[in-house]
Amino acid sequence: MQICQIKYTNLMQKSPLQIARQSYQPKMPVALQGAVRLVEGEKTQSVADQEEIKKLFPNTYGLPLITFEPTTGKNTCAEPFNVGVILSGGQAPGGHNVICGLFDGLKALNPENKLYGFLGGPSGLIDGKYQELTKDIIDEYRNTGGFDIIGSGRTKLEETWQFDNGIEICKQLGIKAVVIIGGDDSNTNACVLAEYYLQKQCGIQVIGCPKTIDGDLKNEMIETSFGFDTACKTYAELIGNIQRDANSAKKYWHFIRLMGRSASHIALECALQSQPNICLISEEVEAKKMTLNDIVEDIVKVIVARANAGLNFGTVLIPEGLIEFIPAMRVLIQELNDMLANNEEFTQLDGDDAKREYVKSMLTPASCELYRSLPKGIARQLTLDRDPHGNVMVSQIETEKLLIEMVQKRLAVLKANGEYKGKFSALNHFFGYEGRCAMPSNFDADYCYSIGVNATHLIAAGKTGYMSLVRNLTRPAAEWLAGGVPITMMMNMERRNGKMKPVIQKALVELDGAPFKYLEAHRAEWASPHTNYIYPGPIQYYGPTEVCDQPTRTLLLERGK
Ligand code: FBP
């Protein structure tokens, strides 16, 4: 196996804020500020499908929870060791700080320890593309957004040959542990890899870190994934700016789709921060078995009521995964997923019309009817390639435009009937990529750095199949708790690419949870013809703690704050 080190060149020019942030020292839990003592807790079990998960993960199932407690002295490792790190999936603010924390943690254990970055995501491990991350490189990336230090990718680690390549490359580089920084799918990969390496007794540990702006990698132990805080604050700032513009010009309805894939956590958090006129929540749409027409009807009611009060403007937040939560659409998408999985015949068809005809011939009558009723553009977007994990790429489906079109049609009918006298002029927006690489908020900078340092303690303790765990996050950073949670604890069986697979259970918005309840209790007031907008303003890095260090409203409400 030919491995290849790619040399880093620094061509970056920096803004004054970037220069100032380079010397920001992330705040850390007391437990990680000095030497730690490992305390083993309860044995764990998976969230669901215990028997199947146990069978598939005989070596990593049921491991105990781990807590690191502060102790006296110094943690050192007499024998130096090397670690490889992978950034996996979509960018999320703070990824660089996880790597910086890993680097500093490793050097504190033994200055001879080395950190290698695998380039371009999991494929870097398989293809042997890496770079040693030295102090000069690390210092360039402290407290910065982005994943450009080593790049990211969505290659799924699932084949034995990939795992075996990984072993060979790690052996060549003397790597004792691989750290995978990723979302639910990437941490599922981490768990599969950890299990395989234990079965093979190759001595390579695998540790996961909870990343994703989507906020759906959370559970009993993981309070939030990193990046959610910064991304939401960035979008909320933009929404606030738009609301102020809307309230000044008083002539546009803004339909704003927000990233987040399936779960509506981002839309909900942005609504809590900015108080829009309407915020759709996919999980509620599903629970109430709403159709597209029901959703349109709800939006139209608000538009008409505001128009009656002379207000022909407003904001609508739309979670990007909405379409998948409309029950009939979900059936259609599931049929499309199964049909598209490894379908050479479909990929080889020439032109949109041929593809459309083929799709229609493969669907059940009800789904075919729905597919035909959609605007052609949206129908085509539904058949675009899935990501390597079998997910529909919802970021490419323009639901906001679909809704505008449907609302426009409905208002035209009402106008013709004399039931609507307003003026509807709508603008569409999609906020996603704008927030994924933002400079991490203090919360994310501190959280991520702690996750990285904490991972080095898990590695030094010989642990594998664990996710680096930092919690108690609504308290000041010094009071955060550190430790590890077995990844198998978060798993269940789900249908992917037409087959049942073990995967980390996604956390969707809970309709009986405090964040949604808050929205539910206030949305009529926010929709009403009064101005209830909040303009959150940009993320602040320097200043009073209540301005600079606050976690998300979601986290505060979930913790009863
Ligand atoms: P992860 O789940 O990998 O963190 O990615 C999150 C996300 O930003 C989603 O919100 C979005 O749907 C998707 O990535 C977009 O993917 P891509 O970067 O491939 O366009």
Residues whose N, C-alpha, C, O or C-beta is under 5 A from the ligand:
A	BS01	FBP	S88 G89 G90 G183 K211 T212 I213 D214 M259 G260 R261 S395
